Amino acid sequence: MSPAPALPTLLVIPTGIGCAVGGYAGDALPAARLLAAASGCLITHPNVMNGAALYWSDPRIHYVEGSSLDRFAAGELALQPVRQQRVGLLLDAGIEPELRHRHLQVADGCRATLGLDVGPVVTTDRPLDVSLSLGASGVSWGQLGQPEALLRAGRQLKAAGATAIAVVARFPDDPDSEALAAYRQGSGVDALAGAEAVISHLLSRELGLPCAHAPALSPLPLDPDLDPRAAGEELGFTFLPCVLVGLSRAPDLVPAATGSAALGIEAVGAVIAPAGALGGAAVLACAERGIPVIAVANPCLLEVSAEALGLEVIPAAGYSEAAGLVLALREGIAPSALRRPLPGLRDRS
């Protein structure tokens, strides 16, 4: 018997909100791999897949920047699979010379070892001036002092033939902060995530290209009590390899209903998100279309629940259960038939 056709599935884990799974660089990757196997086609965003120097390439996973994923869910964009992207490298003029050379060597290493098509390289005409902050709820956020410098460099890369853009911006170092210490020990929020989202959202919306960001930071001192979820971020000084790998096969972003090979929201069979973070644009757009919403118990700083929004969802105790539910939907099995007690039918006439 041939396997059931793929069930394209959206996996959304909002960045910078301290999710127990997905709150660190790449710690949601095991869940994404499992869901890709269950669905046959998974669409997710870079912070789910980016593990700094670690990465996992899977042809069943589409790597889509967050604001583009929202537009996909809204029916504005479709995803066109490609064999390979030409990844332009955008460097912040605020990166010190030695750190800049290190990142160029990382890109060269990805070209020589992984066969990626990286280049051209453009440096912004002035430092981007990234700043970090936390909202009242503790969610991370950030600002870009020179957004036009970022866009000028991005336009230059697109004009030079880049079909995707990897950005490396200099982020402020704060090795002695209490927030960083808590994060490294497994109880804090990724302070970089909010600013990273600002950068990639701005570029992708303006240029219509797949984009992702890697922060440039000084190496941190050794922490013997490091939480395993933070370990991937401390293997070296760079976050660039996972971004280059992810972008290398990221789908093109095309207007909806362009070509039969493009994947549109009408093909999506499920969306998966943390049970306390259901208020994002992608989840709400899917719910409005009647796409099943799988709400996973994944503690975070938000409490935007199905009850608060009046949404009907399929609850899951974790991502392994969510994978089982996706597989049930793919096989045409009603998830309700798997639960006990199983209520009897009632005549409503």
N, C-alpha and C positions, 0 to 999 in steps of 0.2 A: 504494500500500500504506500503510495507516495505521500510525503509529508504535507501538512496543510500549508497553504500559501502564507507568506509573511504577513504579519499584522503590524504595520508601521505604528510605533509607539513613541510618545513624547515623554522624556524624563526631565523634570524641572526640579532643581534644588537651588533656591535663591542664594546668592552669594552674600557674605558679610553678615549673616544673621545667626551664626553660631550653631548650625545644625550638627547634631551628634554624628551623623553620617553626611559627609559632604562639606563640613565646615573647615576642612584643611585641604592642602594642595593634593588633589588626586585620591583622597581617601574614600571617595564614592566610586572609584574605578571598578572595584570588584562587583559592586551592585550593577554598574552599567554593563559589564561583561555578561553577567547572569541574565539581565533583562534583554540584552541583544540576542543571546542564545534562545531565550523563551519566545521572543517576538519575531526574530528573523530580520528585523529592521528597527533600529533605535535612533532617535533624533534627540540630541542633547547639546548642552552648551559647554564652552571650554573649561569652566571651573570644575565641572564634574570630571573631566578627562585629564586636566593638567596636573602632573605630579612632579613638577620642577625638572630634575634630571631624569626622572622616570616617566615612562609613557607606555601605552599599549595600543598598537595599531590593529584595527578590526574593520574589515570592509563592510560589516553590517551596521557600523555606527557612523552616523552623520554628525560632523563637528560644526555646530552652527552658533555664531555669536548671539548673545542674549537678546538684543533688540531685534535682530533679524529673525530669531525664533518667534518673538512676539508677533512680528509682521507675517510670518508664515502661518501661525495659528489664526491670525485675523483674515487669512485668505488673500493677502496682498502679494505675497511672494511664493514661489515654488522652488524646489531644490533640484538642481541638475547635476547628477553624478559626473565626476571627471576622473581621468586617469592620474593626472598630476597637475598641481598648481605651481606657478612660478611665484615664489614667496619673496616679495620685496622686504628688505630689512630697514626699518625706520629707527634711527638712534637719536636719543635726546642729547642736545648740545651740552646739557648739564652733567653728563657722565664724564668722570675723570679719565685722562688718557689711558692709564693702565687698565682700568676696568673696561673701557671701550675696546681696547685691543683684546682683552680676554673674551669679550662677547663675539668679536669678529672671528676669533679662533674657534669658539663653539660652533658658529655657523659653518666655518670651513670643515670642522670635524663632522658635522651632519652631512655636508656635501660629499666628503671623501668616504665616510663609513656607511652612511645610510642611502646615499645616492639621491639626496634631495636637490631640487632645483631652487637654489637660494640666490637672490640678487635681482636687481641692483641694490646698492646700499645708499641711503641718503641720511644725512645728519640735519636736524632742524637748524634753522638760522638763528635761533636763540634758545636758551634753556626753557623747558616746559614748565618748571616751577610747580611741581606737584606738592600738595599739602594734604594731610590726613586729619580726619575728625571722627567723632562718634556721636550719633544721634541720642536723643533723650532716652530711647529704649535700649541703647547699647549697640545698635546696628552700626556697622562701619560705613563711613562715607568719605568723600574727598573732593578736592577741587583742582582744576588745572589753571595755572596763572596765564598761560599763553596758548589758548586753544587754536588761534589762527596759525601759529607756527606749526602745530601738529598737522593741521589741514593742508597747509602749503606743502609740507614734506610729503604728505600722503598723495596729493595731486601730482607731485613730481614723480613719485614712484609709479602711479597708474599710467602717466603719460610715457614713462620709460618701459612699459610692458609688464609690470607686475600684475598678477591676477589675484593675489592675496597679499595681506600685509601683516608682518609681525613687528610689533612695537616694543622697544626697550626704553623705558623711561627711568630716570634717576629718582628713586624714592628716598625720603628722609630716613636716616638711621636714628634709632632710639634704643640702643641695646640695653639700657638700664631701666626701661619703663616697666611698671608693674603689670600693665596690660600685656606686654610681650612675654613677660615671665609666666603669666597665667596661661597664655596661649600655648607656649612651649610645653607646659605641663598638663595640657588637656582640658582647661576649664575656661578659656577665653574665646574671643572673636578674632577672626582674621582682619587685622586693621588695614590691610592693603586692598582688600577685595572691592570696597566701594569705589575707591579712586580708579582701580583698574577697569571697572565697569564703565565709568565715565569716559575713559579714553577709548575703549573699543567700541562703545555705542556711538560716540561722536563720529569716528572714522567710518564705521560700516554704514551708518545712515547717510553720510555725506557722499561716499564714494561708491556704494553699492557693491563692495567687495567683501569677501570673508576677512575678518580681522581678529587678532587676539593679542594680548599684552603679556610681557614678562618684565617684572620689576628688576632694576639694577640696585643691588644693596651690597654693603660691606659684609664679609663673613662674620658670623656670630661666634662668641667664645663657646667652648664645649660646655654642655649641660648634661651631667650624668643621669639626671632624672627626666630626660626628654620623653614626652608622650610618643608612642609609636606612630600616631597619626601625623606628627610634625617631623618625623625623621626624614622623609623624602625631600623636604625643603632644605635640609642641612647637609646634604651630600657634597655640596660645593657652593660656589658663589653665584650660580646661574639658574634661572628658571626657563631659559630659552629652548632647550632641546624639545620639551613636550609641545611647545607652541609651534615650532617648525614642523614637527611630525604631524600634529593635528591639522595644521593648515595645508600641508602638502597634498592632502586628498579631501579637503573640505569641499562640499558641493558648491557650484556656482549659484548665486542668488539671481533668479530670473523672475520677470513678472508672472503672476499666476496665469494658468491656462496657456503657457507657452510650451508647446511641444509635448508629444506623448510620453517622452522619456522622463519628463520632469515630475517630481513627487510633490503633490499638493495636499492641502489639509483634508480634502475630502477622502483621502485614502487612509487617514489616521484612525486607528481603532481603539486607542486608549491614551490617557495622559496620567502620569504618575507624579505626585508632589507630596511634600510633607504635610501632615494633617493640620498643622498650625500655620501653614503658609500658603493658603489656597487663594489669596487675593490678587495674585499676579495676572498680568494681561493675558498670557498664554493659556493659563488654566481656565480663566473666565470665558475666553473666546471658545475654547473647546467645549466647556459645559453648555454654553449657549447653543452650540451646534448639536448637542445631544451625544457627544463623545463621552464614553464612560470615564469617570474620574476616580482613580485609585488613590486614596488618601492614606499615606504611610505614617505610622507612629515613628517620628523622627524628631525628638525634642529640639526646639530652637527658641529664640527670643520672642518670636511673634506668637499671637494667639488668634490668627485669622482662620477660624475653623469653618467646617461645613454648616454647623448650627448657626454661627454668626452671619453667614452669607445666604442661608436658606438653600444650600445646594444638596442634591442627592448624590452620595458618593458610595464607593465600595471600600470599606475599611480594610487595612492590612496591618498586621502587627510588625512587619519589617519588610525589607526588600526581597527576602527569599519568598515570603508569602505573596508579595506583589508579583513576583515572577511566575508563581503558580497560577495566579489569577489571569495574568496575560496569556499564559499557555491555554488556560480554559477558554478564554475569549477567542483565541486563535483556532481552537478546535471546535468552536461552536457549542461549548458547554456553558450553561447559565451559571455564573458564580453563586447565585442563591441556592442552587441544587447541591452545593458542596457544604452548606452550613446546616447545623442542627441547633435547635429544632427546626423542622421544615413545616411551616404553616400550611394548612389545607387551603384550597381555593374556595372563594366565597362568591356566590351569585349576587351581583350588584344591580340586577334589573329591578 
